[in-house]
Amino acid sequence: MTGDYPDAPRLPLLTLEEARAAIRHLFLLEQLDLSPRGAAAGQLASDLARRLPGE
């Protein structure tokens, strides 16, 4: 093996609630920003929401 690993601890994965909060913020950004960036935020939120388990 030729690679080495960083000494710093790895960050934990997002919790389900944190992921849902991030998606809510992206949808809010879509509503507030009428530029293409806002539309991109909404598309990203939709894509991410489809990957989360339903309740």
PDB file of N, CA, C and O in Angstrom:
ATOM      1  N   MET A   1       0.838  -1.165   0.000  1.00  0.00           N
ATOM      2  CA  MET A   1       0.000   0.000   0.000  1.00  0.00           C
ATOM      3  C   MET A   1       0.891   1.238   0.000  1.00  0.00           C
ATOM      4  O   MET A   1       1.834   1.319   0.787  1.00  0.00           O
ATOM      5  N   THR A   2       0.607   2.192  -0.863  1.00  0.00           N
ATOM      6  CA  THR A   2       1.466   3.365  -0.968  1.00  0.00           C
ATOM      7  C   THR A   2       0.850   4.616  -0.359  1.00  0.00           C
ATOM      8  O   THR A   2       1.548   5.617  -0.197  1.00  0.00           O
ATOM      9  N   GLY A   3      -0.442   4.593  -0.013  1.00  0.00           N
ATOM     10  CA  GLY A   3      -1.093   5.775   0.548  1.00  0.00           C
ATOM     11  C   GLY A   3      -0.995   5.805   2.053  1.00  0.00           C
ATOM     12  O   GLY A   3      -0.702   4.795   2.693  1.00  0.00           O
ATOM     13  N   ASP A   4      -1.241   6.963   2.608  1.00  0.00           N
ATOM     14  CA  ASP A   4      -1.304   7.067   4.069  1.00  0.00           C
ATOM     15  C   ASP A   4      -2.596   7.770   4.454  1.00  0.00           C
ATOM     16  O   ASP A   4      -3.217   8.441   3.631  1.00  0.00           O
ATOM     17  N   TYR A   5      -2.981   7.617   5.669  1.00  0.00           N
ATOM     18  CA  TYR A   5      -4.242   8.149   6.155  1.00  0.00           C
ATOM     19  C   TYR A   5      -3.991   9.342   7.069  1.00  0.00           C
ATOM     20  O   TYR A   5      -2.996   9.371   7.793  1.00  0.00           O
ATOM     21  N   PRO A   6      -4.884  10.324   7.040  1.00  0.00           N
ATOM     22  CA  PRO A   6      -4.695  11.489   7.916  1.00  0.00           C
ATOM     23  C   PRO A   6      -4.849  11.096   9.382  1.00  0.00           C
ATOM     24  O   PRO A   6      -5.591  10.173   9.717  1.00  0.00           O
ATOM     25  N   ASP A   7      -4.140  11.809  10.245  1.00  0.00           N
ATOM     26  CA  ASP A   7      -4.223  11.542  11.678  1.00  0.00           C
ATOM     27  C   ASP A   7      -5.494  12.103  12.304  1.00  0.00           C
ATOM     28  O   ASP A   7      -5.945  11.610  13.338  1.00  0.00           O
ATOM     29  N   ALA A   8      -6.069  13.120  11.692  1.00  0.00           N
ATOM     30  CA  ALA A   8      -7.272  13.751  12.259  1.00  0.00           C
ATOM     31  C   ALA A   8      -8.441  12.767  12.211  1.00  0.00           C
ATOM     32  O   ALA A   8      -8.550  11.980  11.270  1.00  0.00           O
ATOM     33  N   PRO A   9      -9.306  12.807  13.210  1.00  0.00           N
ATOM     34  CA  PRO A   9     -10.459  11.898  13.188  1.00  0.00           C
ATOM     35  C   PRO A   9     -11.407  12.256  12.049  1.00  0.00           C
ATOM     36  O   PRO A   9     -11.507  13.411  11.637  1.00  0.00           O
ATOM     37  N   ARG A  10     -12.087  11.253  11.562  1.00  0.00           N
ATOM     38  CA  ARG A  10     -13.046  11.470  10.480  1.00  0.00           C
ATOM     39  C   ARG A  10     -14.320  12.078  11.044  1.00  0.00           C
ATOM     40  O   ARG A  10     -14.705  11.811  12.182  1.00  0.00           O
ATOM     41  N   LEU A  11     -14.959  12.891  10.236  1.00  0.00           N
ATOM     42  CA  LEU A  11     -16.225  13.474  10.647  1.00  0.00           C
ATOM     43  C   LEU A  11     -17.325  12.420  10.531  1.00  0.00           C
ATOM     44  O   LEU A  11     -17.301  11.603   9.610  1.00  0.00           O
ATOM     45  N   PRO A  12     -18.277  12.428  11.447  1.00  0.00           N
ATOM     46  CA  PRO A  12     -19.355  11.450  11.377  1.00  0.00           C
ATOM     47  C   PRO A  12     -20.304  11.772  10.224  1.00  0.00           C
ATOM     48  O   PRO A  12     -20.357  12.902   9.738  1.00  0.00           O
ATOM     49  N   LEU A  13     -21.042  10.766   9.806  1.00  0.00           N
ATOM     50  CA  LEU A  13     -22.065  10.977   8.789  1.00  0.00           C
ATOM     51  C   LEU A  13     -23.175  11.835   9.361  1.00  0.00           C
ATOM     52  O   LEU A  13     -23.334  11.925  10.579  1.00  0.00           O
ATOM     53  N   LEU A  14     -23.938  12.459   8.494  1.00  0.00           N
ATOM     54  CA  LEU A  14     -25.094  13.229   8.926  1.00  0.00           C
ATOM     55  C   LEU A  14     -26.153  12.312   9.513  1.00  0.00           C
ATOM     56  O   LEU A  14     -26.347  11.187   9.051  1.00  0.00           O
ATOM     57  N   THR A  15     -26.828  12.803  10.530  1.00  0.00           N
ATOM     58  CA  THR A  15     -27.982  12.069  11.021  1.00  0.00           C
ATOM     59  C   THR A  15     -29.145  12.334  10.068  1.00  0.00           C
ATOM     60  O   THR A  15     -29.092  13.251   9.249  1.00  0.00           O
ATOM     61  N   LEU A  16     -30.180  11.533  10.182  1.00  0.00           N
ATOM     62  CA  LEU A  16     -31.344  11.712   9.328  1.00  0.00           C
ATOM     63  C   LEU A  16     -31.966  13.092   9.562  1.00  0.00           C
ATOM     64  O   LEU A  16     -32.363  13.761   8.608  1.00  0.00           O
ATOM     65  N   GLU A  17     -32.052  13.516  10.810  1.00  0.00           N
ATOM     66  CA  GLU A  17     -32.632  14.823  11.107  1.00  0.00           C
ATOM     67  C   GLU A  17     -31.770  15.956  10.544  1.00  0.00           C
ATOM     68  O   GLU A  17     -32.305  16.952  10.057  1.00  0.00           O
ATOM     69  N   GLU A  18     -30.453  15.818  10.604  1.00  0.00           N
ATOM     70  CA  GLU A  18     -29.567  16.835  10.031  1.00  0.00           C
ATOM     71  C   GLU A  18     -29.728  16.907   8.509  1.00  0.00           C
ATOM     72  O   GLU A  18     -29.724  17.994   7.930  1.00  0.00           O
ATOM     73  N   ALA A  19     -29.867  15.758   7.875  1.00  0.00           N
ATOM     74  CA  ALA A  19     -30.067  15.739   6.425  1.00  0.00           C
ATOM     75  C   ALA A  19     -31.390  16.405   6.057  1.00  0.00           C
ATOM     76  O   ALA A  19     -31.457  17.167   5.093  1.00  0.00           O
ATOM     77  N   ARG A  20     -32.435  16.121   6.820  1.00  0.00           N
ATOM     78  CA  ARG A  20     -33.728  16.752   6.548  1.00  0.00           C
ATOM     79  C   ARG A  20     -33.676  18.257   6.764  1.00  0.00           C
ATOM     80  O   ARG A  20     -34.299  19.010   6.015  1.00  0.00           O
ATOM     81  N   ALA A  21     -32.943  18.706   7.776  1.00  0.00           N
ATOM     82  CA  ALA A  21     -32.794  20.146   8.015  1.00  0.00           C
ATOM     83  C   ALA A  21     -32.049  20.807   6.854  1.00  0.00           C
ATOM     84  O   ALA A  21     -32.414  21.901   6.424  1.00  0.00           O
ATOM     85  N   ALA A  22     -31.018  20.153   6.352  1.00  0.00           N
ATOM     86  CA  ALA A  22     -30.272  20.703   5.209  1.00  0.00           C
ATOM     87  C   ALA A  22     -31.173  20.810   3.984  1.00  0.00           C
ATOM     88  O   ALA A  22     -31.105  21.794   3.247  1.00  0.00           O
ATOM     89  N   ILE A  23     -32.007  19.814   3.767  1.00  0.00           N
ATOM     90  CA  ILE A  23     -32.933  19.837   2.629  1.00  0.00           C
ATOM     91  C   ILE A  23     -33.942  20.962   2.786  1.00  0.00           C
ATOM     92  O   ILE A  23     -34.260  21.648   1.815  1.00  0.00           O
ATOM     93  N   ARG A  24     -34.450  21.161   4.002  1.00  0.00           N
ATOM     94  CA  ARG A  24     -35.388  22.279   4.234  1.00  0.00           C
ATOM     95  C   ARG A  24     -34.722  23.611   3.918  1.00  0.00           C
ATOM     96  O   ARG A  24     -35.343  24.492   3.324  1.00  0.00           O
ATOM     97  N   HIS A  25     -33.457  23.762   4.312  1.00  0.00           N
ATOM     98  CA  HIS A  25     -32.746  25.012   4.031  1.00  0.00           C
ATOM     99  C   HIS A  25     -32.528  25.207   2.527  1.00  0.00           C
ATOM    100  O   HIS A  25     -32.608  26.329   2.029  1.00  0.00           O
ATOM    101  N   LEU A  26     -32.255  24.128   1.814  1.00  0.00           N
ATOM    102  CA  LEU A  26     -32.093  24.242   0.366  1.00  0.00           C
ATOM    103  C   LEU A  26     -33.406  24.643  -0.300  1.00  0.00           C
ATOM    104  O   LEU A  26     -33.401  25.466  -1.216  1.00  0.00           O
ATOM    105  N   PHE A  27     -34.525  24.080   0.140  1.00  0.00           N
ATOM    106  CA  PHE A  27     -35.822  24.476  -0.415  1.00  0.00           C
ATOM    107  C   PHE A  27     -36.118  25.946  -0.095  1.00  0.00           C
ATOM    108  O   PHE A  27     -36.679  26.658  -0.927  1.00  0.00           O
ATOM    109  N   LEU A  28     -35.749  26.395   1.091  1.00  0.00           N
ATOM    110  CA  LEU A  28     -35.940  27.805   1.449  1.00  0.00           C
ATOM    111  C   LEU A  28     -35.080  28.700   0.554  1.00  0.00           C
ATOM    112  O   LEU A  28     -35.533  29.747   0.093  1.00  0.00           O
ATOM    113  N   LEU A  29     -33.855  28.283   0.317  1.00  0.00           N
ATOM    114  CA  LEU A  29     -32.979  29.052  -0.572  1.00  0.00           C
ATOM    115  C   LEU A  29     -33.582  29.147  -1.971  1.00  0.00           C
ATOM    116  O   LEU A  29     -33.499  30.191  -2.618  1.00  0.00           O
ATOM    117  N   GLU A  30     -34.187  28.060  -2.434  1.00  0.00           N
ATOM    118  CA  GLU A  30     -34.826  28.078  -3.751  1.00  0.00           C
ATOM    119  C   GLU A  30     -35.920  29.140  -3.801  1.00  0.00           C
ATOM    120  O   GLU A  30     -36.063  29.834  -4.808  1.00  0.00           O
ATOM    121  N   GLN A  31     -36.691  29.273  -2.728  1.00  0.00           N
ATOM    122  CA  GLN A  31     -37.783  30.251  -2.690  1.00  0.00           C
ATOM    123  C   GLN A  31     -37.266  31.683  -2.611  1.00  0.00           C
ATOM    124  O   GLN A  31     -37.868  32.598  -3.173  1.00  0.00           O
ATOM    125  N   LEU A  32     -36.151  31.874  -1.912  1.00  0.00           N
ATOM    126  CA  LEU A  32     -35.636  33.232  -1.695  1.00  0.00           C
ATOM    127  C   LEU A  32     -34.743  33.731  -2.818  1.00  0.00           C
ATOM    128  O   LEU A  32     -34.646  34.939  -3.038  1.00  0.00           O
ATOM    129  N   ASP A  33     -34.094  32.830  -3.526  1.00  0.00           N
ATOM    130  CA  ASP A  33     -33.160  33.201  -4.592  1.00  0.00           C
ATOM    131  C   ASP A  33     -33.790  32.817  -5.926  1.00  0.00           C
ATOM    132  O   ASP A  33     -33.885  31.634  -6.255  1.00  0.00           O
ATOM    133  N   LEU A  34     -34.216  33.809  -6.685  1.00  0.00           N
ATOM    134  CA  LEU A  34     -34.903  33.553  -7.945  1.00  0.00           C
ATOM    135  C   LEU A  34     -33.937  33.386  -9.122  1.00  0.00           C
ATOM    136  O   LEU A  34     -34.362  33.287 -10.274  1.00  0.00           O
ATOM    137  N   SER A  35     -32.643  33.358  -8.823  1.00  0.00           N
ATOM    138  CA  SER A  35     -31.646  33.168  -9.873  1.00  0.00           C
ATOM    139  C   SER A  35     -31.492  31.669 -10.166  1.00  0.00           C
ATOM    140  O   SER A  35     -32.100  30.833  -9.499  1.00  0.00           O
ATOM    141  N   PRO A  36     -30.688  31.350 -11.151  1.00  0.00           N
ATOM    142  CA  PRO A  36     -30.429  29.935 -11.428  1.00  0.00           C
ATOM    143  C   PRO A  36     -29.837  29.173 -10.223  1.00  0.00           C
ATOM    144  O   PRO A  36     -30.033  27.965 -10.095  1.00  0.00           O
ATOM    145  N   ARG A  37     -29.117  29.883  -9.351  1.00  0.00           N
ATOM    146  CA  ARG A  37     -28.585  29.219  -8.155  1.00  0.00           C
ATOM    147  C   ARG A  37     -29.706  28.730  -7.254  1.00  0.00           C
ATOM    148  O   ARG A  37     -29.607  27.648  -6.675  1.00  0.00           O
ATOM    149  N   GLY A  38     -30.770  29.514  -7.128  1.00  0.00           N
ATOM    150  CA  GLY A  38     -31.915  29.090  -6.338  1.00  0.00           C
ATOM    151  C   GLY A  38     -32.581  27.865  -6.928  1.00  0.00           C
ATOM    152  O   GLY A  38     -32.962  26.943  -6.208  1.00  0.00           O
ATOM    153  N   ALA A  39     -32.717  27.863  -8.236  1.00  0.00           N
ATOM    154  CA  ALA A  39     -33.292  26.694  -8.912  1.00  0.00           C
ATOM    155  C   ALA A  39     -32.406  25.466  -8.712  1.00  0.00           C
ATOM    156  O   ALA A  39     -32.913  24.360  -8.524  1.00  0.00           O
ATOM    157  N   ALA A  40     -31.096  25.652  -8.750  1.00  0.00           N
ATOM    158  CA  ALA A  40     -30.166  24.540  -8.534  1.00  0.00           C
ATOM    159  C   ALA A  40     -30.279  24.018  -7.105  1.00  0.00           C
ATOM    160  O   ALA A  40     -30.195  22.812  -6.873  1.00  0.00           O
ATOM    161  N   ALA A  41     -30.470  24.922  -6.151  1.00  0.00           N
ATOM    162  CA  ALA A  41     -30.643  24.499  -4.758  1.00  0.00           C
ATOM    163  C   ALA A  41     -31.908  23.656  -4.617  1.00  0.00           C
ATOM    164  O   ALA A  41     -31.910  22.657  -3.897  1.00  0.00           O
ATOM    165  N   GLY A  42     -32.966  24.045  -5.288  1.00  0.00           N
ATOM    166  CA  GLY A  42     -34.206  23.282  -5.245  1.00  0.00           C
ATOM    167  C   GLY A  42     -34.049  21.912  -5.887  1.00  0.00           C
ATOM    168  O   GLY A  42     -34.585  20.923  -5.388  1.00  0.00           O
ATOM    169  N   GLN A  43     -33.319  21.855  -6.986  1.00  0.00           N
ATOM    170  CA  GLN A  43     -33.086  20.566  -7.647  1.00  0.00           C
ATOM    171  C   GLN A  43     -32.257  19.650  -6.763  1.00  0.00           C
ATOM    172  O   GLN A  43     -32.545  18.458  -6.651  1.00  0.00           O
ATOM    173  N   LEU A  44     -31.228  20.206  -6.136  1.00  0.00           N
ATOM    174  CA  LEU A  44     -30.403  19.415  -5.222  1.00  0.00           C
ATOM    175  C   LEU A  44     -31.237  18.911  -4.052  1.00  0.00           C
ATOM    176  O   LEU A  44     -31.119  17.750  -3.661  1.00  0.00           O
ATOM    177  N   ALA A  45     -32.074  19.768  -3.494  1.00  0.00           N
ATOM    178  CA  ALA A  45     -32.938  19.364  -2.383  1.00  0.00           C
ATOM    179  C   ALA A  45     -33.849  18.219  -2.798  1.00  0.00           C
ATOM    180  O   ALA A  45     -34.026  17.263  -2.043  1.00  0.00           O
ATOM    181  N   SER A  46     -34.423  18.304  -3.979  1.00  0.00           N
ATOM    182  CA  SER A  46     -35.300  17.235  -4.467  1.00  0.00           C
ATOM    183  C   SER A  46     -34.535  15.928  -4.644  1.00  0.00           C
ATOM    184  O   SER A  46     -35.017  14.859  -4.268  1.00  0.00           O
ATOM    185  N   ASP A  47     -33.349  16.025  -5.216  1.00  0.00           N
ATOM    186  CA  ASP A  47     -32.532  14.825  -5.419  1.00  0.00           C
ATOM    187  C   ASP A  47     -32.161  14.174  -4.093  1.00  0.00           C
ATOM    188  O   ASP A  47     -32.234  12.954  -3.948  1.00  0.00           O
ATOM    189  N   LEU A  48     -31.766  14.995  -3.128  1.00  0.00           N
ATOM    190  CA  LEU A  48     -31.396  14.459  -1.817  1.00  0.00           C
ATOM    191  C   LEU A  48     -32.601  13.880  -1.077  1.00  0.00           C
ATOM    192  O   LEU A  48     -32.492  12.838  -0.431  1.00  0.00           O
ATOM    193  N   ALA A  49     -33.738  14.547  -1.169  1.00  0.00           N
ATOM    194  CA  ALA A  49     -34.940  14.089  -0.470  1.00  0.00           C
ATOM    195  C   ALA A  49     -35.359  12.707  -0.968  1.00  0.00           C
ATOM    196  O   ALA A  49     -35.852  11.889  -0.190  1.00  0.00           O
ATOM    197  N   ARG A  50     -35.168  12.447  -2.244  1.00  0.00           N
ATOM    198  CA  ARG A  50     -35.523  11.125  -2.789  1.00  0.00           C
ATOM    199  C   ARG A  50     -34.640  10.016  -2.239  1.00  0.00           C
ATOM    200  O   ARG A  50     -35.029   8.848  -2.251  1.00  0.00           O
ATOM    201  N   ARG A  51     -33.465  10.369  -1.760  1.00  0.00           N
ATOM    202  CA  ARG A  51     -32.519   9.367  -1.255  1.00  0.00           C
ATOM    203  C   ARG A  51     -32.719   9.054   0.220  1.00  0.00           C
ATOM    204  O   ARG A  51     -32.143   8.093   0.730  1.00  0.00           O
ATOM    205  N   LEU A  52     -33.528   9.852   0.912  1.00  0.00           N
ATOM    206  CA  LEU A  52     -33.769   9.615   2.329  1.00  0.00           C
ATOM    207  C   LEU A  52     -34.902   8.620   2.533  1.00  0.00           C
ATOM    208  O   LEU A  52     -35.830   8.560   1.727  1.00  0.00           O
ATOM    209  N   PRO A  53     -34.830   7.852   3.591  1.00  0.00           N
ATOM    210  CA  PRO A  53     -35.942   6.935   3.867  1.00  0.00           C
ATOM    211  C   PRO A  53     -37.188   7.717   4.255  1.00  0.00           C
ATOM    212  O   PRO A  53     -37.101   8.762   4.898  1.00  0.00           O
ATOM    213  N   GLY A  54     -38.335   7.207   3.863  1.00  0.00           N
ATOM    214  CA  GLY A  54     -39.610   7.841   4.219  1.00  0.00           C
ATOM    215  C   GLY A  54     -40.000   7.491   5.648  1.00  0.00           C
ATOM    216  O   GLY A  54     -39.450   6.584   6.271  1.00  0.00           O
ATOM    217  N   GLU A  55     -40.960   8.240   6.129  1.00  0.00           N
ATOM    218  CA  GLU A  55     -41.399   7.969   7.500  1.00  0.00           C
ATOM    219  C   GLU A  55     -42.617   7.099   7.504  1.00  0.00           C
ATOM    220  O   GLU A  55     -43.132   6.764   8.571  1.00  0.00           O
TER     221      GLU A  55
END
